[in-house]
Amino acid sequence: MRTFRFTRMIAAFLAGILLVQLHACATGSQQGGTTTLTIATVNNNDMVIMQDLSSQFEEAHPDINLQWVVLEENVLRQRVTNDIANRGGQFDILTIGTYETPIWAKQGWLLPLENLPEDYNVEDILPPVREALSYEDQLFALPFYAESSMLYYRTDLFEEAGITMPEQPTYTQVRQWAEQIHDPSNGVYGICLRGKPGWGENMAFFTTLVNTFGGKWFDTNWQPDLSSPEWNEALTYYVDLLGQYGPPGASSNGFNENLALFSTGNCGMWIDATVAAGKLADPDESQVADTVGFARAPVADYPNGSNWLWAWSLAIPSSTRSPEAAQQFITWATSQEYVQLVAEERGWVAAPPGTRQSTYDNPSYQEAAPFAEIVLNSIQAADPSKPTVDPVPYQGIQFVAIPEFQALGTQVGQTVAAALTKQVSVDQALQQAQTTTEQTMQRAGYIQ
């Protein structure tokens, strides 16, 4: 009996040591009075700047240590989704967007952001962005930068071709212009677009194309509509445009790849996130800074949903061990103070765009950012509640705001990429996408 009790005591002692070790290794752990916060973020330029400047936060908060996990966009989404859904607790701060925030808040996976400092000035955040990051009128994420979509073009190439950019370009004109300026023998491709599969990669752009061609993901009864003439017209346009006037390997290009292509002079046009404007206009970052032009995202048959709304934002998972320290950091990184810091360290052209009215009211930013008015107007015009010309049961412009869309959008994105690489025809791709979507919606109980 005494041997049994002794064995139990040893086992309990070892279990206690193991528990302490696990706790010490967990995110948000505290050792010697220092809290370590593990931050998952995307490898976009603005986040790289945030990581660099965060040393100033650590200097001002010596009791907080920041540990960064910087990932490619598709990988980030997979990692943080798996972690938060399984309550893995790997991260104390997540970089998520307008799609995840209200869905995850409803699930209880995120902490509400309450008692923010008065000088944070929540009302300064642009209303469409603030609303998109709220659930039941409560903020659950703070926007690091926000974006819509726009058309970038080489003004020198347009002048040589005698093309004048209108206030509101159309996709018919985009095709004509791509043909006129396409010069692959000199390393210039008529247009660059996202082709990398992913619900937040190729489908972000492609869904806006479907919207403006008059298509939709679902009708009012949640029946999928991907085999419609509008989807066919949009996909045919996309495949033909990139196939004839896009760069080689377009199906591997996402936001960062196309940004690199355009900034080195290899793209005549590019339709993508407005956040790229600051980098393209910065001579330290872009070889075409003096010849980049900016215009609203093109439209086809309808204006609905032709430009998206997104905000890369910082949120705190409910599994964190250090909610107060986490809120301290995300408040700092999304504040007016941080915007000013970026302006001082990197110039106003690099300031995080799309989040605060005070940024757009600042004369220094207006002078440094010739694209500011277009970006602001595009964000304010984006209406996630009316993404299509026909009534639909969902919200979201470049995505459908239901939990199933993350997997569904990626599956359809792979099918779209297969059509782009000619592995399947447009008709085959859409029939496959329609079948996949119907099966997903049946399993989820939306339809019979």
C-alpha positions in Angstrom: 0.0 0.0 0.0 2.8 2.4 0.9 4.6 1.6 -2.4 1.3 2.3 -4.3 0.9 5.7 -2.5 4.5 6.5 -3.2 4.1 5.7 -6.9 1.0 7.9 -7.0 2.9 10.7 -5.4 5.7 10.4 -7.9 3.2 10.3 -10.8 1.4 13.4 -9.5 4.7 15.2 -9.0 5.8 14.4 -12.6 2.4 15.4 -13.9 2.7 18.7 -12.1 6.1 19.4 -13.7 4.7 18.5 -17.1 1.8 20.9 -16.6 4.1 23.7 -15.6 6.2 23.1 -18.6 3.3 23.0 -21.0 2.0 26.2 -19.4 5.3 27.9 -19.9 5.4 26.9 -23.5 1.9 28.0 -24.3 1.1 31.2 -26.1 0.6 34.1 -23.8 2.8 32.5 -21.2 4.4 34.6 -18.5 7.9 34.0 -17.3 9.8 36.2 -15.0 7.0 38.9 -15.2 7.2 38.9 -19.1 4.2 38.0 -21.2 4.9 36.5 -24.6 2.3 37.1 -27.3 2.3 34.9 -30.4 1.0 36.8 -33.4 -0.1 35.1 -36.7 0.0 37.4 -39.6 0.2 37.5 -43.4 3.4 38.2 -45.4 2.0 41.4 -47.0 4.2 44.5 -47.1 2.2 46.4 -44.5 2.4 43.6 -42.0 6.2 43.3 -42.6 6.4 47.0 -41.7 4.3 46.4 -38.6 6.6 43.6 -37.5 9.6 45.9 -38.0 8.2 48.8 -36.1 6.8 46.7 -33.3 10.2 46.9 -31.5 9.0 50.4 -30.5 6.0 48.8 -28.8 8.2 46.4 -26.9 10.5 49.2 -25.8 7.4 51.0 -24.4 6.1 47.7 -22.9 9.1 45.9 -21.5 6.8 43.3 -19.9 5.5 42.2 -23.3 7.5 40.1 -25.7 6.2 39.6 -29.3 6.7 36.3 -31.2 5.8 36.5 -34.9 4.5 33.7 -37.2 4.4 35.3 -40.7 2.7 33.1 -43.4 1.6 33.2 -47.0 -2.0 34.1 -47.3 -3.6 30.7 -48.0 -1.4 29.1 -45.4 -2.3 31.7 -42.8 -6.0 31.2 -43.3 -5.6 27.4 -43.0 -3.5 27.6 -39.9 -5.6 30.1 -37.9 -8.8 28.5 -38.9 -7.7 25.0 -37.8 -6.3 26.5 -34.5 -9.3 28.5 -33.5 -11.9 25.9 -34.5 -10.0 23.3 -32.5 -9.2 25.7 -29.7 -5.6 24.9 -30.1 -4.4 28.1 -28.4 -1.3 28.5 -30.6 -1.9 32.2 -31.1 -2.8 35.2 -28.9 -3.4 37.5 -31.9 -4.8 36.6 -35.3 -4.7 38.5 -38.5 -8.2 37.9 -40.0 -10.6 39.7 -42.3 -14.1 40.9 -42.8 -15.2 37.3 -43.7 -14.0 35.6 -40.5 -14.7 38.2 -37.9 -18.6 38.1 -37.6 -18.7 34.3 -38.2 -16.1 33.6 -35.6 -17.6 36.1 -33.2 -20.9 34.4 -33.4 -19.2 31.1 -32.5 -17.6 32.6 -29.4 -14.1 32.1 -30.8 -13.1 35.8 -30.5 -13.1 38.2 -27.6 -15.1 41.4 -27.9 -13.0 44.5 -27.9 -14.3 46.5 -25.0 -13.0 49.4 -22.9 -10.8 50.8 -25.7 -8.9 53.9 -24.7 -10.7 57.1 -25.4 -7.8 58.4 -27.5 -8.1 55.4 -29.8 -11.1 57.2 -31.3 -13.2 54.3 -32.6 -15.5 56.8 -34.5 -12.5 57.7 -36.7 -12.6 54.2 -38.2 -14.5 54.4 -41.6 -18.1 53.2 -41.0 -18.2 50.4 -43.7 -15.0 48.9 -42.1 -16.2 49.3 -38.5 -19.5 47.6 -39.4 -17.9 44.8 -41.3 -15.8 43.9 -38.2 -18.7 43.9 -35.8 -21.2 41.4 -34.6 -24.3 42.5 -32.9 -23.0 46.1 -32.8 -19.8 45.0 -30.9 -16.3 45.2 -32.4 -14.4 41.9 -32.5 -11.4 43.0 -34.6 -9.5 46.2 -35.2 -8.6 47.1 -38.8 -4.9 47.2 -39.6 -5.6 48.3 -43.1 -8.7 48.2 -45.3 -9.1 47.9 -49.0 -11.4 47.8 -52.0 -10.2 46.9 -55.5 -9.0 49.2 -58.3 -7.3 49.2 -61.7 -3.6 50.0 -61.9 -2.2 50.9 -65.3 1.0 52.1 -66.9 0.5 55.7 -68.0 3.5 55.7 -70.3 2.1 52.7 -72.2 -1.3 54.2 -72.4 0.1 57.4 -73.8 2.1 55.6 -76.4 -1.0 53.7 -77.5 -3.2 56.9 -77.5 -5.5 55.5 -74.8 -7.3 57.9 -72.4 -8.5 56.4 -69.1 -12.2 57.2 -68.4 -13.5 57.9 -64.9 -15.2 54.5 -64.9 -13.6 51.9 -67.2 -15.4 48.8 -68.5 -14.3 45.3 -69.0 -14.8 45.6 -72.7 -12.3 48.5 -72.7 -9.9 46.5 -70.5 -9.8 43.7 -73.1 -9.2 46.2 -75.9 -6.4 48.0 -73.9 -4.7 44.7 -73.0 -4.5 43.8 -76.6 -3.0 47.2 -77.5 -0.3 47.3 -74.9 0.6 43.6 -74.8 4.3 43.3 -75.7 5.7 40.0 -74.4 8.9 40.3 -76.5 9.8 43.3 -74.3 8.6 41.7 -71.1 5.3 43.6 -70.9 2.1 41.7 -70.6 -1.2 43.4 -71.2 -2.8 42.5 -67.9 -2.1 40.7 -64.6 -4.9 39.1 -62.5 -5.0 36.7 -59.6 -4.9 33.1 -60.8 -3.6 31.3 -57.7 -6.4 29.0 -56.3 -8.0 30.1 -53.0 -11.2 31.7 -51.8 -9.2 34.8 -50.9 -6.9 34.6 -54.0 -8.3 34.0 -57.4 -11.9 33.9 -56.2 -11.7 37.3 -54.6 -11.2 38.9 -58.0 -13.3 36.4 -59.9 -16.4 36.7 -57.8 -16.4 40.5 -58.4 -16.2 39.7 -62.1 -19.2 37.4 -61.8 -21.1 40.0 -59.9 -20.6 42.7 -62.5 -21.5 40.3 -65.3 -24.8 39.8 -63.5 -24.1 36.5 -61.8 -24.4 35.3 -58.2 -23.4 32.3 -56.1 -26.9 31.5 -54.9 -30.5 32.4 -55.5 -32.8 33.4 -52.7 -33.5 29.8 -51.9 -29.7 29.0 -51.6 -29.7 27.1 -54.8 -26.3 27.3 -56.4 -26.2 29.3 -59.7 -22.7 28.5 -61.0 -23.8 26.9 -64.2 -25.7 30.1 -65.3 -24.9 32.0 -68.5 -23.5 34.9 -66.4 -20.9 32.6 -64.8 -20.1 31.2 -68.2 -19.6 34.6 -69.7 -17.4 35.8 -66.8 -15.2 32.7 -66.8 -14.9 32.7 -70.6 -13.8 36.3 -70.4 -11.3 35.6 -67.6 -9.7 32.6 -69.3 -9.4 34.3 -72.7 -8.1 37.6 -71.3 -5.3 36.0 -69.2 -4.6 33.3 -71.8 -4.0 35.9 -74.5 -2.6 38.9 -72.7 -1.5 37.6 -69.3 2.0 36.5 -68.1 3.1 32.9 -68.3 2.1 30.8 -65.3 -0.8 33.1 -64.3 -2.4 30.3 -62.4 0.4 30.5 -59.8 0.1 34.3 -59.3 -1.7 35.8 -56.3 -1.5 39.3 -54.8 2.2 39.3 -53.9 3.3 37.7 -57.2 1.3 40.2 -59.3 2.5 43.1 -57.2 6.1 42.1 -57.9 5.3 41.8 -61.6 3.7 45.2 -61.9 6.2 47.0 -59.7 9.0 45.8 -62.0 7.3 47.0 -65.2 6.0 43.6 -66.4 2.3 44.4 -66.3 0.5 47.0 -68.4 -2.6 46.7 -66.2 -3.5 45.0 -62.9 -6.9 44.8 -61.2 -6.4 44.1 -57.5 -6.5 45.4 -53.9 -6.2 49.2 -53.4 -3.6 48.5 -50.7 -1.0 48.0 -53.4 -1.3 51.7 -54.4 1.1 52.9 -51.7 3.8 50.4 -52.6 3.5 51.0 -56.4 3.7 54.8 -55.9 6.8 54.6 -53.7 10.0 55.0 -55.7 11.9 53.1 -53.1 9.6 50.1 -53.7 8.5 50.4 -57.3 10.3 50.8 -60.6 7.1 52.3 -62.2 6.3 54.8 -59.4 6.5 57.7 -61.9 4.3 56.0 -64.5 1.6 54.2 -62.5 -2.0 55.4 -62.9 -5.1 54.6 -60.8 -8.7 54.1 -61.7 -11.9 52.6 -60.3 -12.4 48.8 -60.6 -14.0 48.1 -64.0 -17.6 47.2 -64.5 -19.3 45.0 -67.1 -23.1 44.9 -67.3 -23.9 46.0 -63.7 -22.0 48.1 -61.1 -23.1 45.8 -58.2 -20.2 44.0 -56.6 -17.6 45.2 -59.1 -15.3 46.4 -56.2 -14.8 44.5 -53.0 -14.5 45.4 -49.3 -11.8 43.8 -47.1 -9.9 44.7 -44.0 -6.9 42.8 -42.7 -7.5 43.1 -39.0 -6.2 42.0 -35.6 -8.4 39.9 -33.4 -7.9 38.1 -30.1 -9.0 34.4 -29.9 -10.9 33.5 -26.8 -8.3 30.8 -26.1 -5.5 33.4 -25.3 -4.0 33.4 -21.8 -3.2 37.1 -22.0 -6.2 39.1 -23.3 -5.1 42.4 -21.7 -1.6 42.4 -23.2 -3.1 41.3 -26.6 -5.5 44.1 -26.6 -2.8 46.6 -25.7 -0.8 45.5 -28.8 -3.7 45.5 -31.3 -4.8 48.9 -30.0 -1.4 50.3 -30.6 -0.9 48.7 -34.0 -4.2 50.1 -35.4 -4.1 53.5 -33.8 -3.7 57.0 -35.2 -0.4 57.0 -33.3 0.8 54.0 -35.3 -0.3 55.6 -38.6 1.8 58.7 -37.7 4.8 56.4 -36.8 4.7 54.7 -40.2 4.6 58.2 -41.9 7.6 59.3 -39.9 9.6 56.1 -40.5 8.5 55.2 -44.0 6.8 58.2 -45.4 3.1 59.0 -45.7 2.7 57.0 -48.9 3.4 53.9 -46.8 0.8 54.7 -44.1 -1.8 51.9 -43.6 -4.7 52.8 -45.9 -8.5 52.4 -45.7 -9.1 52.5 -42.0 -9.3 56.0 -40.6 -11.0 59.2 -41.8 -8.2 61.2 -40.1 -5.7 59.7 -42.6 -7.7 60.9 -45.6 -8.2 64.3 -44.0 -4.5 64.8 -43.5 -3.0 67.2 -46.2 0.4 65.3 -46.0 -1.3 62.0 -46.9 -3.3 63.7 -49.7 -0.1 65.1 -51.2 1.8 61.8 -50.9 -1.0 59.5 -52.1 -2.5 60.5 -55.5 -4.7 57.5 -55.2 -6.3 58.5 -51.8 -9.6 59.8 -53.2 -10.2 56.7 -55.4 -9.5 54.4 -52.5 -11.8 56.2 -50.1 -14.6 56.4 -52.6 -14.2 52.7 -53.5 -14.4 51.6 -49.9 -17.4 53.9 -49.2 -19.2 52.7 -52.3 -18.7 49.0 -51.6 -22.0 47.5 -50.3 -21.8 43.9 -49.0 -25.5 43.9 -48.5 -26.2 44.2 -52.2 -23.4 42.4 -54.0 -25.4 41.4 -57.0 -28.0 42.8 -59.3 -30.5 40.1 -58.3 -31.6 39.6 -54.7 -29.5 37.1 -52.8 -29.8 35.6 -49.3 -26.1 36.3 -48.4 -23.8 39.3 -47.6 -20.3 39.7 -48.9 -19.0 41.0 -52.2 -15.9 38.9 -53.0 -17.1 36.1 -50.7 -20.3 34.7 -49.3 -20.5 35.3 -45.6 -21.3 31.7 -44.5 -19.0 29.3 -42.6 -19.0 26.8 -45.5 -17.6 29.3 -48.0 -13.9 29.1 -46.9 -13.7 25.5 -48.1 -16.3 25.9 -50.9 -14.6 29.0 -52.4 -11.2 27.2 -52.4 -12.7 24.2 -54.1 -14.3 26.3 -56.8 -11.1 28.3 -57.1 -9.2 25.2 -58.0 -11.7 24.4 -60.7 -11.4 28.0 -62.1 -7.6 27.6 -62.1 -8.0 24.3 -64.0 -10.0 26.1 -66.7 -7.3 28.8 -66.8 -4.6 26.2 -67.5 -6.9 24.5 -70.1 -7.1 21.2 -68.0 -10.9 21.4 -68.4 -13.2 23.5 -70.6 -15.2 26.4 -69.2 -18.4 24.3 -69.4 -16.7 21.4 -67.7 -15.3 23.7 -64.9 -18.7 25.3 -64.2 -20.6 22.0 -64.2 -18.0 20.6 -61.8 -18.2 23.7 -59.6 -22.0 23.6 -59.7 -22.0 19.9 -58.6 -19.5 20.5 -55.8 -21.4 23.5 -54.5 -24.8 21.7 -54.5 -23.3 18.8 -52.6 -21.7 21.1 -50.0 -25.0 23.0 -49.5 -27.0 19.8 -49.2 -24.6 18.4 -46.5 -24.8 21.7 -44.7 -28.6 21.7 -44.7 -29.2 24.8 -46.9 -31.0 22.8 -49.6 -32.6 19.3 -50.0 
